[in-house]
Amino acid sequence: MEPERTTIAEQPDAPASLAAAEARVRRETLLYRITTAVRESLELNEVLETTVTTIGRSLDLCRCYVAFVDKQRQVVRVAHEYHVPEVGSTLGDFGMGSYGGGLLEVMEGGEIFAVDDVSTDPRVGPFRDRILSPLGVKSLMYVPVLQDRRLVAVIGYSTVRAVRHWTGEEKELAR
């Protein structure tokens, strides 16, 4: 007697396996685009511009940027940015004191700071009214860039069109 055969789609764990495979393909495609850009140009500004543009478009973000942390001047400088046409730019300096100490502690610890809904998350209370609301931010994710265990930059992701739940896949990709 021959064993019963089933297709992959008929297996009980098929949807999860397929979703995981699709996530891997998206992640690998994004990383390929970024590494290709790095190989094509060793000019840092060009690499950073390409990186934020690639991430922003691939993840359907409203904004994606690199902000450098200048502790001596007590500012965070958004130096490279992708944004959709209907969203204004955030290029420039933001005072570190505006963010409150809690955020900086999290970032200095190397942890990703993800907020699905800035209107309800108490962690963004110190800077919601001064920074996020005027920019129309509904969801955000800040990814720390550490050098010798020191916070030197942040890669920021944000949406203004709608609240967004940041998935585990997106957080893993950000690392």
C-alpha positions in Angstrom: 0.0 0.0 0.0 1.4 3.4 -1.0 1.4 6.2 1.6 -1.0 9.0 1.2 0.6 12.0 -0.5 -0.2 15.6 0.2 0.9 18.8 -1.4 2.8 21.4 0.5 -0.3 23.6 0.7 -2.2 20.8 2.4 0.3 20.4 5.3 -0.9 22.0 8.6 2.1 24.3 9.0 2.2 25.4 5.3 0.9 29.0 5.8 3.5 29.7 8.5 6.3 28.1 6.5 5.3 30.1 3.4 5.0 33.3 5.3 8.5 32.7 6.9 10.0 32.0 3.4 8.4 35.2 2.0 9.8 37.2 4.9 13.2 35.8 4.2 13.0 36.7 0.6 11.9 40.3 1.4 14.8 40.6 3.9 17.4 39.2 1.5 16.2 41.4 -1.3 16.4 44.5 0.9 19.9 43.6 2.1 21.0 42.8 -1.4 19.9 46.3 -2.6 21.7 48.0 0.3 24.9 46.0 -0.1 24.9 46.6 -3.9 24.7 50.3 -3.2 27.6 50.1 -0.8 29.7 48.2 -3.3 28.9 50.7 -6.1 30.0 53.7 -4.0 32.2 54.0 -1.0 31.2 57.7 -0.6 29.5 57.7 2.8 26.8 60.3 2.1 25.7 58.4 -1.0 25.6 55.1 0.8 23.5 56.6 3.6 21.1 58.3 1.2 20.7 55.1 -0.8 20.2 53.1 2.4 17.4 55.3 3.8 15.7 55.5 0.4 15.9 51.7 0.0 14.5 51.0 3.4 11.9 53.7 3.2 10.5 52.4 -0.1 10.8 48.7 0.7 9.0 49.0 4.0 6.4 51.5 2.7 7.5 54.2 5.3 6.6 57.8 5.2 10.0 58.8 6.5 13.3 57.0 7.0 16.4 58.9 8.2 19.8 58.7 9.8 20.3 61.1 12.7 23.7 61.6 14.2 24.0 62.1 18.0 26.2 65.0 19.1 26.4 64.8 22.9 28.8 67.7 23.1 26.3 70.1 21.4 23.3 68.2 22.9 21.7 67.8 19.5 20.5 65.0 17.2 21.1 66.0 13.6 19.0 64.4 10.9 21.4 64.4 8.1 20.1 61.9 5.5 16.4 61.3 4.9 13.9 59.7 2.6 10.3 60.9 2.8 7.2 60.6 0.6 6.3 63.7 -1.3 3.3 64.7 0.9 5.4 64.6 4.1 7.8 67.4 5.0 11.4 67.0 5.7 13.0 66.6 9.1 16.5 67.5 8.1 18.2 69.6 10.8 19.0 69.7 14.5 16.7 68.6 17.4 17.7 69.3 21.0 18.4 66.1 22.9 16.6 67.5 26.0 13.4 67.5 24.0 13.3 63.7 24.0 13.6 63.1 27.7 16.2 60.9 29.4 14.2 57.6 29.1 14.6 57.4 25.3 18.3 58.1 25.4 18.8 55.4 28.0 17.0 52.8 25.8 19.0 53.8 22.8 22.3 53.8 24.6 21.5 50.3 25.8 21.3 49.2 22.1 17.6 48.5 22.2 15.2 49.2 19.4 12.5 51.7 20.4 9.3 50.8 18.6 6.0 52.6 19.1 2.9 51.4 17.2 0.7 54.4 18.3 2.4 57.5 19.4 -0.9 59.0 20.6 -1.3 56.4 23.3 2.2 55.2 24.2 3.4 56.9 27.5 7.1 56.4 26.5 6.8 59.2 24.0 5.0 61.6 26.3 8.1 63.8 26.8 8.4 64.6 23.1 4.9 63.9 21.6 3.7 67.5 21.6 7.0 69.2 20.8 8.3 66.9 18.1 6.0 64.1 16.9 2.6 65.8 16.7 3.8 68.8 14.6 5.4 66.2 12.2 2.2 64.2 12.0 4.0 61.0 13.3 1.6 58.2 14.1 4.1 55.3 14.5 7.9 55.2 14.8 10.8 52.9 15.3 14.3 54.2 16.3 17.2 51.9 15.8 20.4 52.7 17.7 23.8 52.7 16.0 26.5 52.1 18.6 30.3 52.5 18.2 32.4 51.2 21.0 29.2 50.9 23.1 28.5 54.6 22.5 25.4 55.9 20.8 26.5 57.7 17.6 23.5 57.7 15.4 19.9 56.6 15.1 18.1 55.2 12.1 14.5 56.4 12.3 11.4 54.9 10.7 8.0 56.6 10.8 4.6 56.7 9.4 2.1 59.6 9.2 -0.7 58.0 7.1 -1.8 55.5 9.7 -0.9 53.7 12.9 1.4 50.8 12.1 2.2 47.7 14.1 5.9 47.0 13.8 6.3 43.3 13.2 9.0 41.1 14.6 10.3 40.7 11.1 10.7 44.5 10.7 12.4 44.8 14.0 14.8 41.9 13.2 15.6 43.5 9.8 16.4 46.8 11.6 19.0 45.1 13.7 
